Amino acid sequence: MGKNKRAKLKNILITGGAGFIGSNLALKLVDKGYSVTVLDNLSEQIHGKNPENHSSLFLSIKSKVHFIKGDITNRNEVEKAIEGQDAIIHLAAETGTGQSMYEIEKYNHVNVYGTSLLLDILVNKKNSVKKLVLASSRAVYGEGKYENILSEIAYPKERNVELMQKGTFEMTDEKGAFLKPLPTDENSQLHPTSFYGITKLQQEEVVKHVCKSIPLDFVILRYQNVYGVGQSLLNPYTGILSIFSTQIVSEKNINVFEDGLPSRDFINIEDTVEATIRSLELDTANNKIINVGTGIATSVLSVAELLKKKYGKDTQINVSGDFRIGDIRHNFADLSNMKKYLQFEPKISLNQGIEAFAKWVLQQPIQENNFDESLEELKQKGFLKS
């Protein structure tokens, strides 16, 4: 059998396909000749009020896909969506790290139960699905892979709150020595520090065990921080570039947590879509777990300063020392599996990606994203500390 299964996989279902990643993915698949069905509940947190008329993400795919307004936790709607499909790209999920720490039932219901329901139907109801691609997250790692002063590999647990309140944010070993972050590979220890990360790990475990037993080919993609043109500017709980951008264009100050130096691996939406399509099309990806990132760590403060420069605004960047329970310090991807199994490396630099993103943001109407309210909510629940 050849590496490309496109001849077999014609009809593709994308759960959560009206979201940021899903809508971009849907459009690209349609351009490549696939028949795409989207199942999405058009969540107000992402799409705003009256999404059928005002959500740019939904409107971009409305006339190009078979759209089913439905919920991943509704059996009848999921069964309807699966009919006649050759493959499923499962994106439907709640995604806010901070929000997950107090909306536990909601995150468990959508992420864990929704995925379990999808697999229950695949096991028990006759279908034509040949492959399942799961959108997972770097959050399953918790803190990533580190090295101690003896050049030994270390996987530190979540940080000590008392130390963070005193201004010590970097990872240390049990003796207090600082640890050096390393690229995190797919065989690294999995110990999520947020409830969101826990639900993504549960998704992975369910997919692996059920798909192997059916059997059904699967791919698990651990996305790093995805950003780019079209990202929702309404959601105050996820998407740091969108949150900072909304603050800047609204001429509000930016609150940068900790000492500004937590780092993330930012991957552009175009590269993310390409990696995802390759995971669908290539047999080499079957039954593999693959990081999707750039392998480059960028500090949050650097991102804030770059955005401020791109927008040309006189926004004040406040490095506040505030921190969220459940946040990690560093994580960036080891790309060995992506290069090997997807035969792909990211093409778009952060500077190029932010340039395009900032130009797009400046063309959008300024909207209230309720970011300050989300911070107050976190503080009241005890998950945002100073």
Order of alpha helices (4+ residues) and beta strands (2+ residues): beta-alpha-beta-alpha-alpha-alpha-beta-alpha-beta-alpha-alpha-alpha-beta-beta-beta-alpha-beta-alpha-beta-beta-alpha-beta-beta-beta-alpha-beta-beta-alpha-beta-beta-alpha-alpha-alpha-beta
